[in-house]
Amino acid sequence: MEITVHLFSHLKYALEAASLTLDLPAGATSADVVDAVRGRLSAPQADIPLQVAVNQVYVREAVPLQAGDEVALIPPVQGG
């Protein structure tokens, strides 16, 4: 099933994309998306904490996904 992943801040720049499309097996969860994206990052960036939203709703635990869902991965706020 295809899932759209929206990337922000550090993730967007590290992966040089504002979004990705992942093809995940049926039964995949939001935690599987986080793991897949972390696997594409270098060590320091792979360890940053992330807020996760599924279809524009923040989630604290892994939730099951369905084809066409959108997952946003949001690192801590940065700036000065």
mmJSON file of the N, C-alpha and C atoms, coordinates in Angstrom:
{"data_MODEL":{"atom_site":{
"group_PDB":["ATOM","ATOM","ATOM","ATOM","ATOM","ATOM","ATOM","ATOM","ATOM","ATOM","ATOM","ATOM","ATOM","ATOM","ATOM","ATOM","ATOM","ATOM","ATOM","ATOM","ATOM","ATOM","ATOM","ATOM","ATOM","ATOM","ATOM","ATOM","ATOM","ATOM","ATOM","ATOM","ATOM","ATOM","ATOM","ATOM","ATOM","ATOM","ATOM","ATOM","ATOM","ATOM","ATOM","ATOM","ATOM","ATOM","ATOM","ATOM","ATOM","ATOM","ATOM","ATOM","ATOM","ATOM","ATOM","ATOM","ATOM","ATOM","ATOM","ATOM","ATOM","ATOM","ATOM","ATOM","ATOM","ATOM","ATOM","ATOM","ATOM","ATOM","ATOM","ATOM","ATOM","ATOM","ATOM","ATOM","ATOM","ATOM","ATOM","ATOM","ATOM","ATOM","ATOM","ATOM","ATOM","ATOM","ATOM","ATOM","ATOM","ATOM","ATOM","ATOM","ATOM","ATOM","ATOM","ATOM","ATOM","ATOM","ATOM","ATOM","ATOM","ATOM","ATOM","ATOM","ATOM","ATOM","ATOM","ATOM","ATOM","ATOM","ATOM","ATOM","ATOM","ATOM","ATOM","ATOM","ATOM","ATOM","ATOM","ATOM","ATOM","ATOM","ATOM","ATOM","ATOM","ATOM","ATOM","ATOM","ATOM","ATOM","ATOM","ATOM","ATOM","ATOM","ATOM","ATOM","ATOM","ATOM","ATOM","ATOM","ATOM","ATOM","ATOM","ATOM","ATOM","ATOM","ATOM","ATOM","ATOM","ATOM","ATOM","ATOM","ATOM","ATOM","ATOM","ATOM","ATOM","ATOM","ATOM","ATOM","ATOM","ATOM","ATOM","ATOM","ATOM","ATOM","ATOM","ATOM","ATOM","ATOM","ATOM","ATOM","ATOM","ATOM","ATOM","ATOM","ATOM","ATOM","ATOM","ATOM","ATOM","ATOM","ATOM","ATOM","ATOM","ATOM","ATOM","ATOM","ATOM","ATOM","ATOM","ATOM","ATOM","ATOM","ATOM","ATOM","ATOM","ATOM","ATOM","ATOM","ATOM","ATOM","ATOM","ATOM","ATOM","ATOM","ATOM","ATOM","ATOM","ATOM","ATOM","ATOM","ATOM","ATOM","ATOM","ATOM","ATOM","ATOM","ATOM","ATOM","ATOM","ATOM","ATOM","ATOM","ATOM","ATOM","ATOM","ATOM","ATOM","ATOM","ATOM","ATOM","ATOM","ATOM","ATOM","ATOM","ATOM","ATOM","ATOM","ATOM"],
"id":[1,2,3,4,5,6,7,8,9,10,11,12,13,14,15,16,17,18,19,20,21,22,23,24,25,26,27,28,29,30,31,32,33,34,35,36,37,38,39,40,41,42,43,44,45,46,47,48,49,50,51,52,53,54,55,56,57,58,59,60,61,62,63,64,65,66,67,68,69,70,71,72,73,74,75,76,77,78,79,80,81,82,83,84,85,86,87,88,89,90,91,92,93,94,95,96,97,98,99,100,101,102,103,104,105,106,107,108,109,110,111,112,113,114,115,116,117,118,119,120,121,122,123,124,125,126,127,128,129,130,131,132,133,134,135,136,137,138,139,140,141,142,143,144,145,146,147,148,149,150,151,152,153,154,155,156,157,158,159,160,161,162,163,164,165,166,167,168,169,170,171,172,173,174,175,176,177,178,179,180,181,182,183,184,185,186,187,188,189,190,191,192,193,194,195,196,197,198,199,200,201,202,203,204,205,206,207,208,209,210,211,212,213,214,215,216,217,218,219,220,221,222,223,224,225,226,227,228,229,230,231,232,233,234,235,236,237,238,239,240],
"type_symbol":["N","C","C","N","C","C","N","C","C","N","C","C","N","C","C","N","C","C","N","C","C","N","C","C","N","C","C","N","C","C","N","C","C","N","C","C","N","C","C","N","C","C","N","C","C","N","C","C","N","C","C","N","C","C","N","C","C","N","C","C","N","C","C","N","C","C","N","C","C","N","C","C","N","C","C","N","C","C","N","C","C","N","C","C","N","C","C","N","C","C","N","C","C","N","C","C","N","C","C","N","C","C","N","C","C","N","C","C","N","C","C","N","C","C","N","C","C","N","C","C","N","C","C","N","C","C","N","C","C","N","C","C","N","C","C","N","C","C","N","C","C","N","C","C","N","C","C","N","C","C","N","C","C","N","C","C","N","C","C","N","C","C","N","C","C","N","C","C","N","C","C","N","C","C","N","C","C","N","C","C","N","C","C","N","C","C","N","C","C","N","C","C","N","C","C","N","C","C","N","C","C","N","C","C","N","C","C","N","C","C","N","C","C","N","C","C","N","C","C","N","C","C","N","C","C","N","C","C","N","C","C","N","C","C","N","C","C","N","C","C"],
"label_atom_id":["N","CA","C","N","CA","C","N","CA","C","N","CA","C","N","CA","C","N","CA","C","N","CA","C","N","CA","C","N","CA","C","N","CA","C","N","CA","C","N","CA","C","N","CA","C","N","CA","C","N","CA","C","N","CA","C","N","CA","C","N","CA","C","N","CA","C","N","CA","C","N","CA","C","N","CA","C","N","CA","C","N","CA","C","N","CA","C","N","CA","C","N","CA","C","N","CA","C","N","CA","C","N","CA","C","N","CA","C","N","CA","C","N","CA","C","N","CA","C","N","CA","C","N","CA","C","N","CA","C","N","CA","C","N","CA","C","N","CA","C","N","CA","C","N","CA","C","N","CA","C","N","CA","C","N","CA","C","N","CA","C","N","CA","C","N","CA","C","N","CA","C","N","CA","C","N","CA","C","N","CA","C","N","CA","C","N","CA","C","N","CA","C","N","CA","C","N","CA","C","N","CA","C","N","CA","C","N","CA","C","N","CA","C","N","CA","C","N","CA","C","N","CA","C","N","CA","C","N","CA","C","N","CA","C","N","CA","C","N","CA","C","N","CA","C","N","CA","C","N","CA","C","N","CA","C","N","CA","C","N","CA","C","N","CA","C","N","CA","C","N","CA","C","N","CA","C","N","CA","C"],
"label_alt_id":[null,null,null,null,null,null,null,null,null,null,null,null,null,null,null,null,null,null,null,null,null,null,null,null,null,null,null,null,null,null,null,null,null,null,null,null,null,null,null,null,null,null,null,null,null,null,null,null,null,null,null,null,null,null,null,null,null,null,null,null,null,null,null,null,null,null,null,null,null,null,null,null,null,null,null,null,null,null,null,null,null,null,null,null,null,null,null,null,null,null,null,null,null,null,null,null,null,null,null,null,null,null,null,null,null,null,null,null,null,null,null,null,null,null,null,null,null,null,null,null,null,null,null,null,null,null,null,null,null,null,null,null,null,null,null,null,null,null,null,null,null,null,null,null,null,null,null,null,null,null,null,null,null,null,null,null,null,null,null,null,null,null,null,null,null,null,null,null,null,null,null,null,null,null,null,null,null,null,null,null,null,null,null,null,null,null,null,null,null,null,null,null,null,null,null,null,null,null,null,null,null,null,null,null,null,null,null,null,null,null,null,null,null,null,null,null,null,null,null,null,null,null,null,null,null,null,null,null,null,null,null,null,null,null,null,null,null,null,null,null],
"label_comp_id":["MET","MET","MET","GLU","GLU","GLU","ILE","ILE","ILE","THR","THR","THR","VAL","VAL","VAL","HIS","HIS","HIS","LEU","LEU","LEU","PHE","PHE","PHE","SER","SER","SER","HIS","HIS","HIS","LEU","LEU","LEU","LYS","LYS","LYS","TYR","TYR","TYR","ALA","ALA","ALA","LEU","LEU","LEU","GLU","GLU","GLU","ALA","ALA","ALA","ALA","ALA","ALA","SER","SER","SER","LEU","LEU","LEU","THR","THR","THR","LEU","LEU","LEU","ASP","ASP","ASP","LEU","LEU","LEU","PRO","PRO","PRO","ALA","ALA","ALA","GLY","GLY","GLY","ALA","ALA","ALA","THR","THR","THR","SER","SER","SER","ALA","ALA","ALA","ASP","ASP","ASP","VAL","VAL","VAL","VAL","VAL","VAL","ASP","ASP","ASP","ALA","ALA","ALA","VAL","VAL","VAL","ARG","ARG","ARG","GLY","GLY","GLY","ARG","ARG","ARG","LEU","LEU","LEU","SER","SER","SER","ALA","ALA","ALA","PRO","PRO","PRO","GLN","GLN","GLN","ALA","ALA","ALA","ASP","ASP","ASP","ILE","ILE","ILE","PRO","PRO","PRO","LEU","LEU","LEU","GLN","GLN","GLN","VAL","VAL","VAL","ALA","ALA","ALA","VAL","VAL","VAL","ASN","ASN","ASN","GLN","GLN","GLN","VAL","VAL","VAL","TYR","TYR","TYR","VAL","VAL","VAL","ARG","ARG","ARG","GLU","GLU","GLU","ALA","ALA","ALA","VAL","VAL","VAL","PRO","PRO","PRO","LEU","LEU","LEU","GLN","GLN","GLN","ALA","ALA","ALA","GLY","GLY","GLY","ASP","ASP","ASP","GLU","GLU","GLU","VAL","VAL","VAL","ALA","ALA","ALA","LEU","LEU","LEU","ILE","ILE","ILE","PRO","PRO","PRO","PRO","PRO","PRO","VAL","VAL","VAL","GLN","GLN","GLN","GLY","GLY","GLY","GLY","GLY","GLY"],
"label_asym_id":["A","A","A","A","A","A","A","A","A","A","A","A","A","A","A","A","A","A","A","A","A","A","A","A","A","A","A","A","A","A","A","A","A","A","A","A","A","A","A","A","A","A","A","A","A","A","A","A","A","A","A","A","A","A","A","A","A","A","A","A","A","A","A","A","A","A","A","A","A","A","A","A","A","A","A","A","A","A","A","A","A","A","A","A","A","A","A","A","A","A","A","A","A","A","A","A","A","A","A","A","A","A","A","A","A","A","A","A","A","A","A","A","A","A","A","A","A","A","A","A","A","A","A","A","A","A","A","A","A","A","A","A","A","A","A","A","A","A","A","A","A","A","A","A","A","A","A","A","A","A","A","A","A","A","A","A","A","A","A","A","A","A","A","A","A","A","A","A","A","A","A","A","A","A","A","A","A","A","A","A","A","A","A","A","A","A","A","A","A","A","A","A","A","A","A","A","A","A","A","A","A","A","A","A","A","A","A","A","A","A","A","A","A","A","A","A","A","A","A","A","A","A","A","A","A","A","A","A","A","A","A","A","A","A","A","A","A","A","A","A"],
"label_entity_id":["1","1","1","1","1","1","1","1","1","1","1","1","1","1","1","1","1","1","1","1","1","1","1","1","1","1","1","1","1","1","1","1","1","1","1","1","1","1","1","1","1","1","1","1","1","1","1","1","1","1","1","1","1","1","1","1","1","1","1","1","1","1","1","1","1","1","1","1","1","1","1","1","1","1","1","1","1","1","1","1","1","1","1","1","1","1","1","1","1","1","1","1","1","1","1","1","1","1","1","1","1","1","1","1","1","1","1","1","1","1","1","1","1","1","1","1","1","1","1","1","1","1","1","1","1","1","1","1","1","1","1","1","1","1","1","1","1","1","1","1","1","1","1","1","1","1","1","1","1","1","1","1","1","1","1","1","1","1","1","1","1","1","1","1","1","1","1","1","1","1","1","1","1","1","1","1","1","1","1","1","1","1","1","1","1","1","1","1","1","1","1","1","1","1","1","1","1","1","1","1","1","1","1","1","1","1","1","1","1","1","1","1","1","1","1","1","1","1","1","1","1","1","1","1","1","1","1","1","1","1","1","1","1","1","1","1","1","1","1","1"],
"label_seq_id":[1,1,1,2,2,2,3,3,3,4,4,4,5,5,5,6,6,6,7,7,7,8,8,8,9,9,9,10,10,10,11,11,11,12,12,12,13,13,13,14,14,14,15,15,15,16,16,16,17,17,17,18,18,18,19,19,19,20,20,20,21,21,21,22,22,22,23,23,23,24,24,24,25,25,25,26,26,26,27,27,27,28,28,28,29,29,29,30,30,30,31,31,31,32,32,32,33,33,33,34,34,34,35,35,35,36,36,36,37,37,37,38,38,38,39,39,39,40,40,40,41,41,41,42,42,42,43,43,43,44,44,44,45,45,45,46,46,46,47,47,47,48,48,48,49,49,49,50,50,50,51,51,51,52,52,52,53,53,53,54,54,54,55,55,55,56,56,56,57,57,57,58,58,58,59,59,59,60,60,60,61,61,61,62,62,62,63,63,63,64,64,64,65,65,65,66,66,66,67,67,67,68,68,68,69,69,69,70,70,70,71,71,71,72,72,72,73,73,73,74,74,74,75,75,75,76,76,76,77,77,77,78,78,78,79,79,79,80,80,80],
"pdbx_PDB_ins_code":[null,null,null,null,null,null,null,null,null,null,null,null,null,null,null,null,null,null,null,null,null,null,null,null,null,null,null,null,null,null,null,null,null,null,null,null,null,null,null,null,null,null,null,null,null,null,null,null,null,null,null,null,null,null,null,null,null,null,null,null,null,null,null,null,null,null,null,null,null,null,null,null,null,null,null,null,null,null,null,null,null,null,null,null,null,null,null,null,null,null,null,null,null,null,null,null,null,null,null,null,null,null,null,null,null,null,null,null,null,null,null,null,null,null,null,null,null,null,null,null,null,null,null,null,null,null,null,null,null,null,null,null,null,null,null,null,null,null,null,null,null,null,null,null,null,null,null,null,null,null,null,null,null,null,null,null,null,null,null,null,null,null,null,null,null,null,null,null,null,null,null,null,null,null,null,null,null,null,null,null,null,null,null,null,null,null,null,null,null,null,null,null,null,null,null,null,null,null,null,null,null,null,null,null,null,null,null,null,null,null,null,null,null,null,null,null,null,null,null,null,null,null,null,null,null,null,null,null,null,null,null,null,null,null,null,null,null,null,null,null],
"Cartn_x":[0.849,0.0,0.89,0.457,1.243,0.815,1.83,1.651,2.473,1.904,2.648,3.195,4.487,5.146,5.59,5.105,5.499,6.641,7.685,8.895,9.058,9.533,9.718,11.117,11.562,12.787,13.987,14.692,15.912,15.683,14.549,14.277,14.164,13.486,13.305,14.655,15.544,16.845,17.761,17.723,18.579,18.216,16.934,16.486,16.216,16.416,16.252,14.888,13.868,12.5,11.515,10.427,9.371,8.427,8.426,7.587,8.167,7.762,8.159,6.915,6.974,5.93,6.563,6.006,6.511,5.515,6.023,5.189,5.383,4.388,4.467,3.502,3.816,2.912,1.616,0.577,-0.682,-0.394,-1.078,-0.88,0.215,0.867,1.922,1.326,2.171,1.743,2.569,2.168,2.92,4.347,4.555,5.912,6.772,6.168,6.913,7.38,6.57,6.96,8.148,8.079,9.185,10.46,10.383,11.562,12.117,11.232,11.672,12.397,11.879,12.526,13.828,13.827,15.068,16.171,15.795,16.766,17.442,16.877,17.455,18.332,18.385,19.112,20.468,21.377,22.665,22.458,23.455,23.34,22.841,23.417,22.921,21.466,21.085,19.723,18.717,19.145,18.23,17.752,18.458,18.131,17.27,16.928,16.15,14.713,14.113,12.715,11.792,10.695,9.756,8.333,7.582,6.134,5.575,4.545,3.959,2.485,2.056,0.636,0.198,-0.973,-1.559,-2.848,-2.885,-4.043,-4.375,-3.329,-3.4,-3.858,-3.731,-4.062,-2.82,-2.322,-1.155,-1.476,-0.496,-0.639,0.561,0.333,1.417,1.911,1.056,1.41,1.274,1.817,1.696,0.23,-0.187,-1.558,-1.51,-2.471,-2.512,-2.78,-2.172,-2.335,-3.117,-3.709,-4.405,-3.854,-4.0,-3.519,-4.057,-3.173,-3.569,-3.426,-3.116,-2.924,-1.725,-1.751,-0.636,-0.07,1.256,1.944,2.904,2.852,3.775,4.757,6.038,7.088,7.673,7.546,7.881,8.941,10.161,11.201,10.974,11.772,11.625,11.788,11.139,11.217,12.641,13.076,14.401,14.268,15.287,15.267,15.968,15.83,16.538,15.883],
"Cartn_y":[-1.176,0.0,1.232,2.258,3.486,4.47,5.023,6.016,7.243,8.419,9.655,10.128,10.442,10.914,12.353,13.27,14.675,14.908,15.567,15.799,17.29,17.606,18.996,19.211,20.443,20.907,20.031,19.496,18.708,17.562,16.912,15.756,16.157,17.247,17.744,18.028,18.653,18.994,17.781,16.906,15.717,14.787,14.653,13.738,14.455,15.771,16.603,16.4,16.335,16.171,16.649,17.251,17.675,16.523,15.514,14.341,13.129,11.973,10.686,9.838,8.911,7.9,6.573,5.919,4.616,3.542,2.42,1.263,0.286,0.176,-0.644,-1.825,-2.904,-4.058,-3.767,-4.499,-4.383,-4.629,-3.882,-4.023,-3.139,-2.338,-1.436,-0.369,0.168,1.189,2.456,3.484,4.737,4.511,3.576,3.266,2.689,1.934,1.396,2.522,3.56,4.718,5.414,5.632,6.279,5.463,4.152,3.297,3.376,3.391,3.459,4.763,5.857,7.154,7.249,6.806,6.826,6.012,4.952,4.124,4.84,5.928,6.713,7.859,8.066,9.207,8.79,9.757,9.508,9.425,8.892,8.606,9.778,10.967,12.017,12.381,12.444,12.846,11.734,10.498,9.363,9.254,9.911,9.78,10.909,11.908,13.017,12.579,13.126,12.772,13.369,12.696,13.155,13.15,14.155,14.136,13.491,12.691,11.986,12.356,12.682,12.936,12.017,11.429,10.594,11.274,11.596,12.308,13.56,14.313,15.603,15.512,14.345,14.169,13.609,14.327,13.84,12.522,11.604,10.316,10.113,9.486,9.222,7.788,6.907,5.494,5.085,3.928,3.414,3.15,3.611,3.367,2.656,1.775,1.09,2.085,1.813,2.68,1.964,2.765,2.248,2.938,2.302,2.88,4.295,5.207,6.587,7.488,6.907,7.74,8.657,9.761,10.707,10.746,10.625,10.669,11.853,12.698,13.825,13.523,13.732,13.555,14.928,15.329,16.692,16.668,17.122,17.197,18.391,18.485,19.634,20.953,21.965,23.303,23.816,24.472,25.081,26.547,27.263,28.683,29.514,30.785,31.629,32.947],
"Cartn_z":[0.0,0.0,0.0,-0.699,-0.781,0.303,0.974,2.032,1.643,1.774,1.55,2.887,2.899,4.111,3.873,4.699,4.616,5.601,5.118,5.912,6.185,7.366,7.753,8.334,8.289,8.919,8.563,9.572,9.356,8.378,8.505,7.653,6.186,5.941,4.579,3.918,4.661,4.094,3.991,4.961,4.941,3.787,3.513,2.456,1.132,1.145,-0.052,-0.715,0.122,-0.388,0.661,0.222,1.14,1.459,0.584,0.841,0.135,0.613,0.038,-0.133,-1.038,-1.152,-0.78,0.231,0.658,0.262,-0.177,-0.466,0.683,1.536,2.739,2.639,3.364,3.345,4.112,3.786,4.531,6.003,6.852,8.287,8.85,7.998,8.465,9.376,10.25,11.199,11.021,11.747,11.722,12.224,13.123,13.608,12.489,11.589,10.444,9.527,9.39,8.585,9.233,10.532,11.248,11.058,11.218,11.043,9.627,8.632,7.24,6.951,7.479,7.236,8.024,9.271,10.057,9.366,8.69,7.978,6.826,6.376,5.279,5.769,7.079,7.646,8.198,8.297,8.939,10.451,11.142,12.578,13.434,13.354,14.259,13.998,12.741,12.41,12.675,12.583,12.771,14.214,15.126,16.545,17.101,16.295,16.841,17.119,18.164,18.449,17.388,17.136,16.115,16.649,16.244,16.422,15.159,15.318,14.176,14.08,12.871,12.612,11.478,11.623,10.584,10.125,8.852,8.284,9.092,9.435,10.119,11.572,12.172,13.589,14.283,15.296,16.037,16.723,16.685,17.36,18.275,19.404,20.353,20.267,19.794,19.668,18.215,17.886,16.528,16.205,15.042,14.593,13.244,12.982,11.688,10.559,9.416,8.256,7.168,6.307,5.14,3.897,2.772,1.517,1.357,0.953,0.732,1.942,3.114,4.3,4.125,4.869,4.884,6.3,6.368,7.658,7.615,8.632,8.747,9.856,9.579,10.587,10.89,12.147,12.535,13.631,13.325,14.343,15.265,16.346,17.249,16.506,17.01,16.415,16.51,15.456,15.457,15.104,15.351,14.985,16.037,15.913,16.853,17.01],
"occupancy":[1.0,1.0,1.0,1.0,1.0,1.0,1.0,1.0,1.0,1.0,1.0,1.0,1.0,1.0,1.0,1.0,1.0,1.0,1.0,1.0,1.0,1.0,1.0,1.0,1.0,1.0,1.0,1.0,1.0,1.0,1.0,1.0,1.0,1.0,1.0,1.0,1.0,1.0,1.0,1.0,1.0,1.0,1.0,1.0,1.0,1.0,1.0,1.0,1.0,1.0,1.0,1.0,1.0,1.0,1.0,1.0,1.0,1.0,1.0,1.0,1.0,1.0,1.0,1.0,1.0,1.0,1.0,1.0,1.0,1.0,1.0,1.0,1.0,1.0,1.0,1.0,1.0,1.0,1.0,1.0,1.0,1.0,1.0,1.0,1.0,1.0,1.0,1.0,1.0,1.0,1.0,1.0,1.0,1.0,1.0,1.0,1.0,1.0,1.0,1.0,1.0,1.0,1.0,1.0,1.0,1.0,1.0,1.0,1.0,1.0,1.0,1.0,1.0,1.0,1.0,1.0,1.0,1.0,1.0,1.0,1.0,1.0,1.0,1.0,1.0,1.0,1.0,1.0,1.0,1.0,1.0,1.0,1.0,1.0,1.0,1.0,1.0,1.0,1.0,1.0,1.0,1.0,1.0,1.0,1.0,1.0,1.0,1.0,1.0,1.0,1.0,1.0,1.0,1.0,1.0,1.0,1.0,1.0,1.0,1.0,1.0,1.0,1.0,1.0,1.0,1.0,1.0,1.0,1.0,1.0,1.0,1.0,1.0,1.0,1.0,1.0,1.0,1.0,1.0,1.0,1.0,1.0,1.0,1.0,1.0,1.0,1.0,1.0,1.0,1.0,1.0,1.0,1.0,1.0,1.0,1.0,1.0,1.0,1.0,1.0,1.0,1.0,1.0,1.0,1.0,1.0,1.0,1.0,1.0,1.0,1.0,1.0,1.0,1.0,1.0,1.0,1.0,1.0,1.0,1.0,1.0,1.0,1.0,1.0,1.0,1.0,1.0,1.0,1.0,1.0,1.0,1.0,1.0,1.0,1.0,1.0,1.0,1.0,1.0,1.0],
"B_iso_or_equiv":[0.0,0.0,0.0,0.0,0.0,0.0,0.0,0.0,0.0,0.0,0.0,0.0,0.0,0.0,0.0,0.0,0.0,0.0,0.0,0.0,0.0,0.0,0.0,0.0,0.0,0.0,0.0,0.0,0.0,0.0,0.0,0.0,0.0,0.0,0.0,0.0,0.0,0.0,0.0,0.0,0.0,0.0,0.0,0.0,0.0,0.0,0.0,0.0,0.0,0.0,0.0,0.0,0.0,0.0,0.0,0.0,0.0,0.0,0.0,0.0,0.0,0.0,0.0,0.0,0.0,0.0,0.0,0.0,0.0,0.0,0.0,0.0,0.0,0.0,0.0,0.0,0.0,0.0,0.0,0.0,0.0,0.0,0.0,0.0,0.0,0.0,0.0,0.0,0.0,0.0,0.0,0.0,0.0,0.0,0.0,0.0,0.0,0.0,0.0,0.0,0.0,0.0,0.0,0.0,0.0,0.0,0.0,0.0,0.0,0.0,0.0,0.0,0.0,0.0,0.0,0.0,0.0,0.0,0.0,0.0,0.0,0.0,0.0,0.0,0.0,0.0,0.0,0.0,0.0,0.0,0.0,0.0,0.0,0.0,0.0,0.0,0.0,0.0,0.0,0.0,0.0,0.0,0.0,0.0,0.0,0.0,0.0,0.0,0.0,0.0,0.0,0.0,0.0,0.0,0.0,0.0,0.0,0.0,0.0,0.0,0.0,0.0,0.0,0.0,0.0,0.0,0.0,0.0,0.0,0.0,0.0,0.0,0.0,0.0,0.0,0.0,0.0,0.0,0.0,0.0,0.0,0.0,0.0,0.0,0.0,0.0,0.0,0.0,0.0,0.0,0.0,0.0,0.0,0.0,0.0,0.0,0.0,0.0,0.0,0.0,0.0,0.0,0.0,0.0,0.0,0.0,0.0,0.0,0.0,0.0,0.0,0.0,0.0,0.0,0.0,0.0,0.0,0.0,0.0,0.0,0.0,0.0,0.0,0.0,0.0,0.0,0.0,0.0,0.0,0.0,0.0,0.0,0.0,0.0,0.0,0.0,0.0,0.0,0.0,0.0],
"pdbx_formal_charge":[null,null,null,null,null,null,null,null,null,null,null,null,null,null,null,null,null,null,null,null,null,null,null,null,null,null,null,null,null,null,null,null,null,null,null,null,null,null,null,null,null,null,null,null,null,null,null,null,null,null,null,null,null,null,null,null,null,null,null,null,null,null,null,null,null,null,null,null,null,null,null,null,null,null,null,null,null,null,null,null,null,null,null,null,null,null,null,null,null,null,null,null,null,null,null,null,null,null,null,null,null,null,null,null,null,null,null,null,null,null,null,null,null,null,null,null,null,null,null,null,null,null,null,null,null,null,null,null,null,null,null,null,null,null,null,null,null,null,null,null,null,null,null,null,null,null,null,null,null,null,null,null,null,null,null,null,null,null,null,null,null,null,null,null,null,null,null,null,null,null,null,null,null,null,null,null,null,null,null,null,null,null,null,null,null,null,null,null,null,null,null,null,null,null,null,null,null,null,null,null,null,null,null,null,null,null,null,null,null,null,null,null,null,null,null,null,null,null,null,null,null,null,null,null,null,null,null,null,null,null,null,null,null,null,null,null,null,null,null,null],
"auth_seq_id":[1,1,1,2,2,2,3,3,3,4,4,4,5,5,5,6,6,6,7,7,7,8,8,8,9,9,9,10,10,10,11,11,11,12,12,12,13,13,13,14,14,14,15,15,15,16,16,16,17,17,17,18,18,18,19,19,19,20,20,20,21,21,21,22,22,22,23,23,23,24,24,24,25,25,25,26,26,26,27,27,27,28,28,28,29,29,29,30,30,30,31,31,31,32,32,32,33,33,33,34,34,34,35,35,35,36,36,36,37,37,37,38,38,38,39,39,39,40,40,40,41,41,41,42,42,42,43,43,43,44,44,44,45,45,45,46,46,46,47,47,47,48,48,48,49,49,49,50,50,50,51,51,51,52,52,52,53,53,53,54,54,54,55,55,55,56,56,56,57,57,57,58,58,58,59,59,59,60,60,60,61,61,61,62,62,62,63,63,63,64,64,64,65,65,65,66,66,66,67,67,67,68,68,68,69,69,69,70,70,70,71,71,71,72,72,72,73,73,73,74,74,74,75,75,75,76,76,76,77,77,77,78,78,78,79,79,79,80,80,80],
"auth_comp_id":["MET","MET","MET","GLU","GLU","GLU","ILE","ILE","ILE","THR","THR","THR","VAL","VAL","VAL","HIS","HIS","HIS","LEU","LEU","LEU","PHE","PHE","PHE","SER","SER","SER","HIS","HIS","HIS","LEU","LEU","LEU","LYS","LYS","LYS","TYR","TYR","TYR","ALA","ALA","ALA","LEU","LEU","LEU","GLU","GLU","GLU","ALA","ALA","ALA","ALA","ALA","ALA","SER","SER","SER","LEU","LEU","LEU","THR","THR","THR","LEU","LEU","LEU","ASP","ASP","ASP","LEU","LEU","LEU","PRO","PRO","PRO","ALA","ALA","ALA","GLY","GLY","GLY","ALA","ALA","ALA","THR","THR","THR","SER","SER","SER","ALA","ALA","ALA","ASP","ASP","ASP","VAL","VAL","VAL","VAL","VAL","VAL","ASP","ASP","ASP","ALA","ALA","ALA","VAL","VAL","VAL","ARG","ARG","ARG","GLY","GLY","GLY","ARG","ARG","ARG","LEU","LEU","LEU","SER","SER","SER","ALA","ALA","ALA","PRO","PRO","PRO","GLN","GLN","GLN","ALA","ALA","ALA","ASP","ASP","ASP","ILE","ILE","ILE","PRO","PRO","PRO","LEU","LEU","LEU","GLN","GLN","GLN","VAL","VAL","VAL","ALA","ALA","ALA","VAL","VAL","VAL","ASN","ASN","ASN","GLN","GLN","GLN","VAL","VAL","VAL","TYR","TYR","TYR","VAL","VAL","VAL","ARG","ARG","ARG","GLU","GLU","GLU","ALA","ALA","ALA","VAL","VAL","VAL","PRO","PRO","PRO","LEU","LEU","LEU","GLN","GLN","GLN","ALA","ALA","ALA","GLY","GLY","GLY","ASP","ASP","ASP","GLU","GLU","GLU","VAL","VAL","VAL","ALA","ALA","ALA","LEU","LEU","LEU","ILE","ILE","ILE","PRO","PRO","PRO","PRO","PRO","PRO","VAL","VAL","VAL","GLN","GLN","GLN","GLY","GLY","GLY","GLY","GLY","GLY"],
"auth_asym_id":["A","A","A","A","A","A","A","A","A","A","A","A","A","A","A","A","A","A","A","A","A","A","A","A","A","A","A","A","A","A","A","A","A","A","A","A","A","A","A","A","A","A","A","A","A","A","A","A","A","A","A","A","A","A","A","A","A","A","A","A","A","A","A","A","A","A","A","A","A","A","A","A","A","A","A","A","A","A","A","A","A","A","A","A","A","A","A","A","A","A","A","A","A","A","A","A","A","A","A","A","A","A","A","A","A","A","A","A","A","A","A","A","A","A","A","A","A","A","A","A","A","A","A","A","A","A","A","A","A","A","A","A","A","A","A","A","A","A","A","A","A","A","A","A","A","A","A","A","A","A","A","A","A","A","A","A","A","A","A","A","A","A","A","A","A","A","A","A","A","A","A","A","A","A","A","A","A","A","A","A","A","A","A","A","A","A","A","A","A","A","A","A","A","A","A","A","A","A","A","A","A","A","A","A","A","A","A","A","A","A","A","A","A","A","A","A","A","A","A","A","A","A","A","A","A","A","A","A","A","A","A","A","A","A","A","A","A","A","A","A"],
"auth_atom_id":["N","CA","C","N","CA","C","N","CA","C","N","CA","C","N","CA","C","N","CA","C","N","CA","C","N","CA","C","N","CA","C","N","CA","C","N","CA","C","N","CA","C","N","CA","C","N","CA","C","N","CA","C","N","CA","C","N","CA","C","N","CA","C","N","CA","C","N","CA","C","N","CA","C","N","CA","C","N","CA","C","N","CA","C","N","CA","C","N","CA","C","N","CA","C","N","CA","C","N","CA","C","N","CA","C","N","CA","C","N","CA","C","N","CA","C","N","CA","C","N","CA","C","N","CA","C","N","CA","C","N","CA","C","N","CA","C","N","CA","C","N","CA","C","N","CA","C","N","CA","C","N","CA","C","N","CA","C","N","CA","C","N","CA","C","N","CA","C","N","CA","C","N","CA","C","N","CA","C","N","CA","C","N","CA","C","N","CA","C","N","CA","C","N","CA","C","N","CA","C","N","CA","C","N","CA","C","N","CA","C","N","CA","C","N","CA","C","N","CA","C","N","CA","C","N","CA","C","N","CA","C","N","CA","C","N","CA","C","N","CA","C","N","CA","C","N","CA","C","N","CA","C","N","CA","C","N","CA","C","N","CA","C","N","CA","C","N","CA","C","N","CA","C","N","CA","C","N","CA","C"],
"pdbx_PDB_model_num":[1,1,1,1,1,1,1,1,1,1,1,1,1,1,1,1,1,1,1,1,1,1,1,1,1,1,1,1,1,1,1,1,1,1,1,1,1,1,1,1,1,1,1,1,1,1,1,1,1,1,1,1,1,1,1,1,1,1,1,1,1,1,1,1,1,1,1,1,1,1,1,1,1,1,1,1,1,1,1,1,1,1,1,1,1,1,1,1,1,1,1,1,1,1,1,1,1,1,1,1,1,1,1,1,1,1,1,1,1,1,1,1,1,1,1,1,1,1,1,1,1,1,1,1,1,1,1,1,1,1,1,1,1,1,1,1,1,1,1,1,1,1,1,1,1,1,1,1,1,1,1,1,1,1,1,1,1,1,1,1,1,1,1,1,1,1,1,1,1,1,1,1,1,1,1,1,1,1,1,1,1,1,1,1,1,1,1,1,1,1,1,1,1,1,1,1,1,1,1,1,1,1,1,1,1,1,1,1,1,1,1,1,1,1,1,1,1,1,1,1,1,1,1,1,1,1,1,1,1,1,1,1,1,1,1,1,1,1,1,1]
}}}
